[in-house]
Amino acid sequence: MKVESVIGLEVHVEMATRSKMFCGCSTNFGAPPNSQICPVCLGMPGVLPVINHKAVQLALKTALAFHCQIARTCRFARKSYFYPDLPKNYQISQYEEPLATSGWLDISTRRVRIRRIHLEEDAGKLLHPEHTCFSLIDFNRSGIPLMEIVTEPDLRTPEEAVEFLQKLRQNLRYLGVSDCSMEEGSLRCDANISLRPEGQDSFGVKVEVKNLNSFKSVRKALAYEVSRQTDQILAGEVVSQETRLWNENLSITESMRGKEEACDYRYFPEPDLVPLTFDTRVLDMIAGEMVELPQSRRLRFMQDYSLSDYEAEVITAEKEVADYFEDCVKIYQQGRILANWIMGELASLLKEKKCSIQEQPVSPELLVELVKMVNDGIITQTAAKEVLRETFATGKRPAQVVEEKQLAQLKDQDTLQSIVEQVIGENEKAFHDFCQGTEKAIGFLMGQVMKKTRGKANPKMVENLLRRYRDGRQKT
């Protein structure tokens, strides 16, 4: 019997607000434990929550981006459960009246429907010191605005689940809704997975894998569950409906508890918060603040700047890189050349120096100046790489670096002829191979000339000289 997996995701996104969901405490990451708390986020008796206006705006922006139907009125609810880092013994969330429903996001293989988007607050964080018999609680995270995005069970493989999360993360970062840093916990997900015979419409028994905080963990945990549940089904065993945790060290999922149903949480309307009502004016205002999303931008870059599908995909992967590219193209209309410099040499420097494109010193004006010098034949491609590195390190203009380091392209015929003759004399075998028709040998010889001239020799002149000497040798 062949089986297929059915996967749905519940994605939790910490939103990019300066204060918490229902109080004014800071949301800065990395502060000392319990330094960003107040009676509201600690659930003290008598306190009253106040809805964070910015969090609602960001959730509406997300709903519009994912083609959701936005509720004209939505309401918060109390989700009751006991956990040590949940100080009120309930979480303010949304249940029967979520902010938005019925959206979608396309991945390469299918359209993934979004069942609902709703707002809630985060819980605190439990810390378990090694070699101790106690746990510590940090309430700094308690009350941070969370947006939960719940998909329909439309995904079929772990790879599809990861692709969906990657596209979701990219869109949320473009929108400015969240930094989506999985390392800091601002994007994490629970995955629901069941198996069924291939071709069957009804669902199997659902297992939830909680708190997956990396793409790698999502892929590995779901792959493990596919294998585990398949073995159980083929052995005639019954798969238990339960919640499991991913053990990163052992690369297995482990049973945590029996799976709760909605009734176990005893949802009821939050009595301390009035319903939210959205009129057309509010939604029009949010729509007017929307940015161009990556899929649309990728297609436009291909059309307007003649980028290949791959080039457009890389350039639009991050909004800041795409913005930088467009700033460059506004100055110098050579899209493909500029894209290759941004994807290649500049990206390598950013990775090496561990900084973002906003933090680095090579402004669009400086990169364009460098590219123009290459295209105008003032410096070679090889010299340009040295110039870019120096500009990156010092902030100096490329023209100044070229002058100071005397990197202008060497075009003097007599000088180049002398260097070419010297290279031929030092590399007789390579030159002999070139004369015998081994075309790739000319690349080696040109490289030797470039090495002697520190990349300043005019490549076309060097190539012409080498071919002239080859023709002369062949005639003799």
C-alpha positions, 0 to 999 in steps of 0.5 A: 500500500502506498501512502501520502502525507497530509500536512498543515502548518500553524505559524507563529510570528512575533510582530515588529512592534516596539511595545507588547500586545496589551501593555507598554512594555518593550519588546527588545530582544536580549534584555536581562531576564524579567527586565521588561515586565509590568503588572499587565503582562504578569497577569496581576489581579485588577489590571486591564489590557489595551490593544496594540494599534500597530499590531492590528495594522500589521496583521491587516497588512498581512491579510491583504498580502495573502488575499484573505477575507478580512472580518469587519468585526473580530473579537478576542477570546480567553484560551484557558490552560495552565503552564508555568510561563503563562502567568494568567493561566489563560492566553488572550487569543482569537477563536470563533471571530478571527481577524481574517480567513480564506487566503492563499500563498502559492508555492512552486507545486501548488496553491496553499490555502490559508484558513485563518490569521489571528492575533494573540499574545506570546507566553514567557520562556522557561529556562532549564539550567543543566544539572539542576532540579529546577526551572527558571522563568523569564517573562520578558517574552510574555505579552509580545504580539503574536500573529498566528497563520494557519494553513489548510492541510494542503501540503504533501511533503516536508519539502513543500512545507519548508518552501511554504515557510520560506516564501511566507518568511520572505513576504513577511519581511518585505511587509515589515511585519516581523524580522522573522528571525528563527534563531531569536524565536520570532518565527516558529511553527507547529506542524500537523501531519497525518498519513492516508492511502494514496488516492483516498480523500479522507484524512488519517489520524493527525499528529502535531509536532510542536515548536519547530524553530528552523527550516532544517528542523521542520524538514527533518521532523516531518520526514521522521514522522512520515517514516514513523507513521508509515511503519505503524500503518504497514504493521497494522498498528493504530497511530495515536492522536497526540502532540510530539516534540522534536528532539534535535540531538537524537533526530526523533520526535517524542510523545509530549501529551495527548492532543487537545481539542478546542473544547479543552481550552474553554474559549470564551469572549475576552470580557476586558476587550471590546470587539475590533471593527474595520471600516472601508476607510481603515482598510483603504489606508492599510492598502495604500501602505502596501509594498510590492511583494517579491513575486511581483517584483521578480517578474517586473525585474525580468521584464524591465531590466532583462534579468534572467529568472535566476538573477531576479530570484536572487536579487529580490530574495531580500527587500533591501537588496532589491531596493539597492539594485533599483537605486543603482539602475536609476543611475545607470541603466545596465540592469544585468551588469549591476545585478551580477556585481551585486550577486557576486563580488558585493555579496561575497564581501557582505558575507565575509564581513558579516554585514547587511547591504544597508550597513556597508559603505558602498553606496549605489553611486559608488558601485555605479562609478566602479561599473562604469569604469569597467565598461568604459575600459578604464580598469579591467574586471580584475582590477575592479574587484581590488577597487571594490574591496578597497572602497568597501574597506575605506569608503573611498571613491573608486576613481580615487582608489584607481589613481592611488593604486595606479590600477588604470588599464594598461594599453601601451602596445610596446609595453604589452608586447614585451610582457607577452613575449616574456610570458611566452618564453616562460611558458613554452609548453602552454604556448605550444599547446595553443599553437596546436589548437588547444584553445583553452591554453590562451586563457592560461597565458592571458592569466599570466600576463594579468598576473604580471600587470596586476590585472591592468593589461587590456584583455583584448589587446593581450588576446590579439598579441597572443594570436598574432604570435601564434599565427607567426609561429604557425607560418614558420 
